[in-house]
Amino acid sequence: IAWRGSSSQIEVGSHYVGVELHKSSIRPNRISFYFPVGNSIDISRDYWKRGEYPILQVGLRVGEGSKKVLGTTPFAYELTPYSVHFSRSDNEKTMKVSYEFCKTKAAMVLKFDITNNCHEKKTFELYTQLETSVKTSYTYALKNIAWTSYDHSTIYTYHLGKDTANTVLYVSNAGTLPQSFTSKASTLKNWWKEKNYDLPGEVIDNKEKKQPLAAFIYRKLLMPGETLAVVQIIGAERQGEEKTAVRYLQKNFQKEIKLYETSLIKKVNKQGFIISGNQKLDYTAKWAQLMITSLDHNLDNSFVPMPCPAQYNFFFTHDVLVTNLAMVNLDLARVKRDLKFVAEHANAQGIIPHAYYWKDDKYVTEFTGDDGWNHFWFVLVAARYLRHSGDIDMLKKLYPMLEKSTERFLVNKKNGLIYAYRPDWWDIGKSFGPRSYMTILAIRALREFIYISTILDKCEKNVKYEEIAEEMKCQLTKKLWDNKLQYLINYNNNGEDKDTHYYTGSLLAAHFSLLSDKKQKSLLNTAKSKLVDEQVGVYNAYPMDFHKLNAYFKFHEGEQGAPFYYMNGGVWYQGNAWYALGLISDNRQKEALSFMNKIMTLTGIMNGPNGQPAMYECRNANKNNISSYGKIDKPMFLWAGGWYLYTLQNLLGLRENVWNISIEPFLIANRAKYTVFVNARPITILVHGNGRHIKNIKYDGIKSYSAVVSGHNFPTKTIEIEMGKAKLPYLANTQAILLSVIYKVTKKNLILHLRAFPGHKNTTKIMTLRKPQLVKLNETALKESNWRLIPKDGIYELEITFCHQSQDDIVSVIFSDQ
């Protein structure tokens, strides 16, 4: 994406290195290395103002002119998920600066190309000065005392110690060779004030150890149109392997850059796909897949997803899991890898990790507490993986941890609700009370666990857990629905104090269909009036007064952010997704489409206030401050890509109701095409035609009577759905495992073979032109009170409710002639 907007925050990187830049500057503010361990070059002293601390100084002198500092004003740039290229031209010069990354080494390549635009030859002198002190992972201790060496135009900085894992940083020249250098900050003269100046060529002796840096001067006489080409390879390596790595990269850095770029593109092209026919949506989908793939980072000799290119050196279970809600239909192997990593880092009691990272001198695991959201998402993603893969062996390995997660989140069940310390979905604050967000997820997680247990034939607790889920669903609206606010709220102080903030977490109740139609509409309409900023998205919470509640919520000073920022009413990408998903569940697809186009696509974000190419973590929502309104923080964020893809899949009609996968098509253009994995096979869904109703369904070219897809009744290549005037009855939804669907045309008899467990409550929906004559469960006719016929735009929805009598049951419907 070519972009000339000012003051962008940029993050980009590889599996081994990430760089963060602010204000569209060519000067980075952080370089993160994921090898040998998580060390970073970062000199900031205030996280919220980290853009004010560049780690690279750049200066230029042309001819006899004055020396100028570069990078203090914005450059135009072209961005991909794997590189950024800056450019600027004037009468004197054209300057191009790029950051690109290597495939197999913990190194990035910084290029400066400066072309003489003058009509006469002139000497161009470029000065660069990179900090080579580091901060350690997690502890973030500043290591600014080191020793250095210089060899073959390369400065090596040795940070030897357990906390840095004996890391050696290097800055190697692979283009124009420098005229002079220094690696010793204490003796650096002021290049900016003297016209003719060479650096002293000093290194720091192993015995003295001082503050290091890597500074170079490049000087070349350029004819008109000629270019000064400087290439710096900046990397990290284990002690003893640094010179071998540099020799390799000096010969192969271009090959490494190309390998990294093509490897990402090839991997994404092998994944599943989403084509809606809407250019904005589809471009953003491909960008999201590339970005997610690039965010696999090296950690303890594994490649695992991390939140963004440069800001975190940690594996966060939550971020990985919510991203994989979408990736089950795009890269199933990735989801299995990530679930396996989570399981391998659980403790002896089966409690899964919250985070995994390098700390001080070893890798450390933080485990998920009883009120952590990871327990819910772990169950949800494991169930989705099972539905799409049929991988029973993997689920058997995960099951003890899934049981433990279910037990742990129920520890805080009280009065039919889940209590927690944090407000909504946050990991800051402390005031115990019932939470809408946690209760919503607990209901869904219990139902997902029941599904897993049924597949694995471990049904001992299913009836009990189904009763608990139903109880919580009842109490959610009975106790947490506020008629005055028309919203699901929370309570604090052990349930004594009503919390009248509107939180985004409540929106998941609409997505998971836990409210009556009336309350669902009210929830979404309230969100629209209280939480939605039509220019930038959905506030995390309203009102924005958390800066006044430090003592009440026990916040550390400033951690919640100023009003309209961060927790305190900032716009988080996942809140946008939850709102759009709620609209989709409420059959407001056109409204969701409009919202996504404007708020969630790259084009929409770029066109918004202070927009830029980004799939961000958080966005400033302060419309009272034009300079900061819409500003992006962390512009390449893992879960933003995941939530976008998941929302788009739902918009196009991909549904999961715990027990199975189904399709409720919504056509944006005249056709849509996307992937769904079933039994570990990528199945292409093709939807075309006109109209709101399904006219025909074909599995691998053969007529089918089911929009529900299961592991027992599935195609091997394609599902084709033609929209138009409804002709045939078909199964739209069922809350059980679908084993088979048969329609006997002559007898007008639709027969469903379903699997669950005795006592399970099922609602099954069939779309039909004809009214039913008879509905049977096994051999017994159901009473008319067990089914109802709902008119739906010229056809009927037949809704059947019943309790399963056995593990396998037969539901049959005989339709009338008219």
NORDA-V461357 format. One line per field, one symbol per residue. ss: DSSP state (H for helix, E for strand, - for the rest). phi: phi as a letter, one per 20 degrees, with the letter a starting at -180 (. if undefined). burial: 1 if it has 16 or more other ideal C-beta (glycine too) atoms within 10 Angstrom, else 0. A space follows every 50 residues. Layout:
ss=???
phi=???
burial=???
This chain:
ss=-EE------EEEE---EEEEE------EEEEEE------EE-----HHHH HH---EEEEEEE-----EEE-----EEEEE--EEEEEEE---EEEEEEEE E-----EEEEEEEEEE-----EEEEEEEEEE--EE------EE--EEEEE E--EEEEEE-------EEEEEEE------EEEEEHHH------------- ---------E-EEEEEEEEEEE----EEEEEEEEEEEE---HHHHHHHHH HHHHHHHHHHHHHHHHHHHH---EE---HHHHHHHHHHHHHHHH-EEEE- -EEEE---------EEHHHHHHHHHHH----HHHHHHHHHHHHH------ --EEEEEEE--EEEEEE------HHHHHHHHHHHHHHHH--HHHHHHHHH HHHHHHHHHH--EE--EEEE------------EE-HHHHHHHHHHHHHHH HHHHH------HHHHHHHHHHHHHHHHHHHEE----EE-EEE----EEE- -EEHHHHHHHH-----HHHHHHHHHHHHHH-EE---EEE-EE---HHH-H HHH-----------E--E--EEHHHHHHHHHHHHH---HHHHHHHHHHHH -HHHHHH-------E--EE------------EE--E-HHHHHHHHHHHHH HH-EEE----EEE-------EEEEEEEE--EEEEEEEEE---EEEEEEE- -EE--E-EEE--E----EEEEEEE-----EEEEE--EEEEEEEE----EE EEEEE-----EEEEEEEE---EEEEEE--EE--HHHEEEEEE--EEEEEE EEE----EEEEEEEE---
phi=.ebdfelfeccbrcfcbcccccllefefdacdddbfceeceadfdbgfdf fecfecdccbcdleffecednecfdfbdccfcabcebacbfebddcccdc ceedcebcdddddddfefebfbedcdccbdfcfcdefmflffddcbccbc bllcedddderffelledeccdeccgfffbbbcdffdfeegfddfdbcff medefgeelcfeacdcddcbedfgneceddcdedbcbfgndfffffgfff ecfffffffffffffffffeffbccendffffffffggfffgffefdfbl mcdcfcfbfcecddedggffffffgeffdcbfffffgfffffffdfefen effebbaecmbaecdeefffdefggfffffffffgffedmefffffffgg fffffffffegefblmceebeefldedcnbafrfcfgffgffffffffff gffffelcegdffgfffffffffffgefddedffelaedccclmnedfee fedfgffffffelddfgfffffgfffgfeddeefecpdffbbfecffedg ffelffgnfenfgmclfenfedgffgfffffffffeldffffffffgedd egffffefglfafaceeccfdffecffdgnfeclecdgffffffffffgf ffofccdneadbccfceedebcbbdceclmdfdeeccbocoedfebccdl ndgccbeedcfdccedcccdcderfgddfbfeabeafeeaccdegfelce dddccbbgnfecddccebedffebccdlddfefffebbddfclnccdedd dadfebfdcddccdeffc
burial=00100011111111111111111111111111111111111101000001 10111111111100001001100110101111111111000110111111 11111111111111111100010111111111111111000011011110 00111111100011111111111111010011111001001000001010 01110000011111111111010000111111111110000110110111 01100110011011101100111111110111011111111111111110 00011111111111111111111111111111011111101110110001 11111111100000111110111111111111111111111001100110 11111101110110011111111111011011111111111111111111 11111000101100110110011011001110000111111100100010 11111111111101100011111101110111101111111101011010 00101000011111111111111111111111111101100110111111 11111001111111111111110000011111111111111111111111 11111111111111111100011111111001101011100111011010 00011111111011100011111001011111111111101010000111 11111110010101111101010010100001000010000000111111 010100001111111000
